[in-house]
Amino acid sequence: MKSLSFEIQQNLITQILNKAQDIDVAILSYIQGEKDFFIDALMLYQNNNGGFGHNLYIDNYNPNSTSFTTLYALKLLYKFDVSSKLRDILVNKAFTYLYHKAYLEDDYYTMAEPDNNKYAHSQEFEYPAPKNIALTLGVIGITLLLLDSNKPYYKLALEKYNKIKDNIKLEDINSDNVIDLAILIAGLNKAKITHDLKIDPKLLNINNILEINDYVDINPDLVKEALDTLLQNINSNGLWDYELNWHNSYPEADVATIKWTFRMAVINFYYLKKYNLVDYN
C-alpha cells in the first residue's frame, strides 16, 4: 500500500493552520502529539447547560445545545482522548445535559429539534422529522465507553438501554447512522452485556468504515480499501474534494462545504497516521 508523501502532508498542515477552525487546528495538534490544546478548543463549543452547539457540527448553525451536537463532541473526545481534570469536567457537564436537560420525544433523542429551525441547517436537522432510534443508541453507547461503571450516568445509560432494547429496530439503521449502532455495540461489549446486535455489511461504505472500525472490528480488507481510497483521492494541496448538498436554500451551505473540507482533512490525516500510512522526512 502506498503512503502519504511528506510533501503533501506539509501542504495539508499548512492549509489547516492557515484556514481551518480552532477545533480542526486542535485536532491537528493532537495528531502531532500536542494534546493539551484539544480540550481547551472543544470547550469553546460547550454551553453553560453542558451541551454543545455553536456550529461544532458544521451542518447545524444552531448555537444552542442539541443532543446530536453533544454526541458529536463526545465522539470526538473518544477518538482524541485526553486525561485531565478539564476533560472530566467537560464530560460530566455533557452527560448532565444529555440525561437531564436535552430535548426528548417519547424518551428518545432526536436529530431534529424545534430550536434548529431558527438557524441555518441541512435538511436532516429540520424539525419535525421522522423519528429514529439511532441517536439514542449512540448516546447510550458513548456513555458506557467514556465513563466508569461506578458513575451515576453510566447506570442511567444502562437503565435507558434496558427500557428500549426491545424496541431497537435495525431497519431504522442506515449507512449514515450505523456508527451509532457501532458505538452502542462497543459500549455493551465494554460493559460485558450479552446482546445479538450486529453491523449489517450492506451498510458499510468507504465513508463510514474507518469510523466504525474505531468501535467494532471490520474486515481488514475493507479497511484497507478505505485507506487506499483516501490515498488515491487526496489532492496535491493536501485536501480532499468535498461535495455537500443541504437540500434547501440556506446560503450558509457554501461556507459549510469549505469548513467540511478542512474537518475531513484532519480526520483523514488522523486515520492515515493511525494506520502508519504517512512518510517521514
C-alpha positions in Angstrom: 0.0 0.0 0.0 1.3 3.5 -0.8 1.6 6.1 1.8 1.0 9.9 2.2 4.1 11.7 1.0 5.9 14.1 3.3 5.3 17.0 0.8 1.5 16.5 0.7 1.5 16.2 4.5 3.1 19.6 4.8 0.6 21.1 2.3 -2.2 19.6 4.4 -0.8 21.0 7.6 -0.3 24.5 6.1 -3.9 24.5 4.9 -5.2 23.6 8.3 -3.1 26.1 10.2 -3.9 29.0 7.9 -7.6 28.4 7.1 -9.3 25.9 9.4 -11.4 26.4 12.6 -9.8 26.3 16.0 -11.1 22.8 16.7 -9.5 21.5 13.5 -6.2 23.1 14.4 -6.5 21.4 17.8 -7.2 18.0 16.2 -4.1 18.5 14.0 -2.1 19.4 17.1 -3.3 16.2 18.8 -2.3 14.1 15.9 1.2 15.7 16.0 1.5 14.8 19.7 0.4 18.1 21.4 -2.8 17.0 23.1 -3.4 19.7 25.7 -5.0 22.2 23.3 -7.7 19.8 22.2 -9.8 20.1 25.4 -9.5 23.8 25.5 -10.7 24.1 21.9 -13.6 21.7 22.4 -14.8 23.6 25.5 -15.3 26.7 23.3 -18.4 25.0 21.8 -19.9 23.9 25.2 -22.8 25.9 26.6 -23.5 26.7 30.2 -26.1 23.9 30.4 -23.3 21.3 29.4 -24.5 20.6 25.9 -22.7 21.5 22.7 -23.7 23.8 19.8 -22.0 26.8 18.1 -21.6 25.0 14.7 -19.3 22.4 16.1 -21.2 20.1 13.9 -20.9 22.0 10.7 -24.3 21.3 9.1 -26.2 22.8 12.0 -25.7 26.5 12.8 -27.8 26.4 16.0 -25.6 27.9 18.7 -27.7 26.3 21.4 -27.2 22.8 22.8 -28.6 19.9 20.9 -28.3 16.1 21.6 -26.8 15.5 18.2 -24.0 18.0 18.5 -23.3 17.0 22.1 -22.9 13.3 21.0 -20.7 14.5 18.2 -18.5 16.3 20.7 -18.2 13.2 22.8 -17.4 11.1 19.8 -14.5 13.5 19.0 -13.4 13.1 22.6 -13.5 9.3 22.4 -11.3 9.5 19.3 -9.0 12.2 20.6 -9.0 11.3 24.3 -7.1 13.3 26.9 -6.8 12.5 30.6 -7.2 15.7 32.6 -9.4 17.3 35.2 -10.8 19.6 32.4 -11.7 16.6 30.4 -13.6 15.1 33.3 -15.5 18.3 33.9 -16.4 18.6 30.2 -17.7 15.0 30.1 -19.7 15.3 33.3 -21.4 18.5 32.1 -22.2 17.0 28.8 -23.8 14.0 30.3 -25.7 16.2 32.8 -27.2 17.9 29.7 -28.0 14.7 27.9 -29.6 12.9 30.8 -31.4 15.9 32.5 -31.8 18.8 30.0 -31.8 17.5 26.4 -34.9 17.6 24.2 -36.7 14.3 24.0 -39.6 12.9 22.2 -41.2 9.7 23.7 -37.9 9.4 25.7 -35.8 9.3 22.6 -33.2 11.8 21.4 -33.8 13.4 18.1 -31.6 15.0 15.4 -34.4 17.4 14.5 -35.2 19.8 17.4 -37.6 22.8 17.2 -34.8 25.2 18.0 -32.9 24.2 14.9 -35.4 25.9 12.6 -34.3 29.3 13.8 -30.9 28.9 12.2 -29.3 27.7 9.0 -29.1 23.9 8.8 -29.1 21.0 6.5 -32.5 19.3 5.8 -31.7 16.4 8.1 -31.9 18.8 11.1 -35.2 20.4 10.0 -38.0 20.0 12.6 -40.2 18.0 12.5 -38.7 14.9 11.0 -39.3 11.1 11.2 -38.4 9.6 14.5 -35.4 7.4 14.6 -33.8 5.4 17.5 -30.2 5.7 16.3 -29.2 8.8 18.1 -30.4 7.3 21.4 -28.3 4.2 20.8 -25.2 6.4 20.2 -25.8 8.3 23.5 -26.1 5.1 25.5 -23.0 3.6 23.9 -20.8 6.7 24.3 -21.8 6.9 28.0 -20.7 3.3 28.6 -17.5 3.9 26.7 -16.4 7.2 28.4 -17.5 6.5 32.0 -16.5 4.0 34.6 -19.2 1.6 35.8 -19.5 3.4 39.2 -20.6 6.7 37.7 -24.3 7.7 38.0 -24.7 8.4 34.3 -23.3 5.0 33.4 -26.1 3.5 35.5 -28.6 5.8 33.8 -27.4 4.6 30.4 -27.9 1.0 31.4 -31.4 1.9 32.6 -32.2 3.6 29.3 -30.9 0.7 27.4 -33.0 -1.8 29.3 -36.1 0.3 28.6 -35.6 0.5 24.8 -33.7 -2.7 23.9 -36.8 -4.5 22.8 -37.7 -1.6 20.6 -34.4 -1.5 18.6 -35.4 -1.9 15.0 -32.5 -2.5 12.7 -34.5 -1.1 9.8 -34.0 2.3 11.4 -30.3 1.9 10.8 -28.8 3.2 7.6 -25.3 3.9 6.2 -25.4 7.4 7.7 -26.3 6.5 11.3 -24.9 3.0 11.5 -22.0 4.5 13.5 -24.4 5.0 16.4 -25.2 1.3 16.4 -21.4 0.5 16.4 -21.0 2.8 19.4 -23.7 1.0 21.3 -22.2 -2.4 20.5 -18.8 -1.2 21.7 -20.4 0.1 24.9 -22.3 -3.0 25.6 -19.2 -5.1 24.9 -17.2 -3.0 27.4 -20.0 -3.4 30.0 -20.0 -7.2 29.3 -23.7 -7.2 28.4 -24.9 -10.0 26.2 -26.6 -8.9 23.1 -27.2 -10.0 19.5 -26.7 -6.7 17.8 -24.6 -6.7 14.6 -23.4 -4.4 11.9 -25.1 -5.2 8.5 -22.2 -5.4 6.0 -24.6 -3.9 3.4 -24.4 -0.6 5.3 -20.6 -0.3 5.1 -19.1 2.0 2.6 -15.9 3.9 2.0 -17.2 6.9 4.0 -18.1 5.1 7.3 -15.8 2.0 7.5 -12.9 3.7 9.3 -15.0 5.4 11.9 -17.0 2.2 12.6 -13.7 0.3 12.9 -12.9 2.7 15.9 -15.6 0.8 17.8 -16.1 -2.7 16.3 -13.8 -4.8 14.2 -14.4 -4.5 10.4 -13.0 -6.9 7.8 -9.3 -5.8 7.3 -9.7 -5.9 3.6 -12.5 -3.3 3.7 -10.4 -1.1 6.0 -7.5 -1.4 3.6 -9.8 -0.4 0.7 -11.0 2.6 2.5 -7.4 3.7 3.3 -6.4 3.1 -0.3 -9.2 5.4 -1.4 -8.1 8.2 0.9 -4.6 8.0 -0.5 -5.8 7.9 -4.1 -8.2 10.8 -3.8 -6.1 13.4 -1.9 -5.2 16.4 -3.9 -1.6 17.8 -4.1 -2.7 20.7 -1.9 -3.3 18.2 1.0 -7.1 18.4 0.8 -9.9 16.1 -0.5 -12.7 17.3 -2.7 -16.0 17.6 -0.8 -19.5 17.7 -2.2 -22.2 18.9 0.1 -26.0 19.3 -0.5 -28.1 20.6 2.3 -31.3 20.1 0.1 -32.5 23.6 1.0 -31.8 27.2 0.1 -29.7 28.3 3.0 -26.6 30.2 1.6 -24.5 29.1 4.6 -24.2 25.7 2.8 -21.4 27.1 0.7 -19.4 28.1 3.8 -20.2 24.7 5.3 -18.7 23.0 2.3 -15.4 24.8 2.9 -15.5 24.0 6.7 -16.1 20.3 6.0 -13.1 20.3 3.6 -10.8 21.1 6.5 -12.6 19.0 9.0 -12.4 16.0 6.7 -8.7 16.7 6.0 -7.7 16.4 9.7 -9.9 13.4 10.3 -8.4 11.6 7.3 -4.9 12.6 8.3 -5.6 11.1 11.7 -6.6 7.7 10.1 -3.6 7.7 7.8 -1.3 8.3 10.8 -3.2 5.7 12.9 -2.6 3.0 10.3 1.0 4.1 9.7 0.5 5.3 6.2 2.5 8.5 6.2 6.0 9.1 5.1 8.5 10.7 7.5 11.2 13.1 6.3 
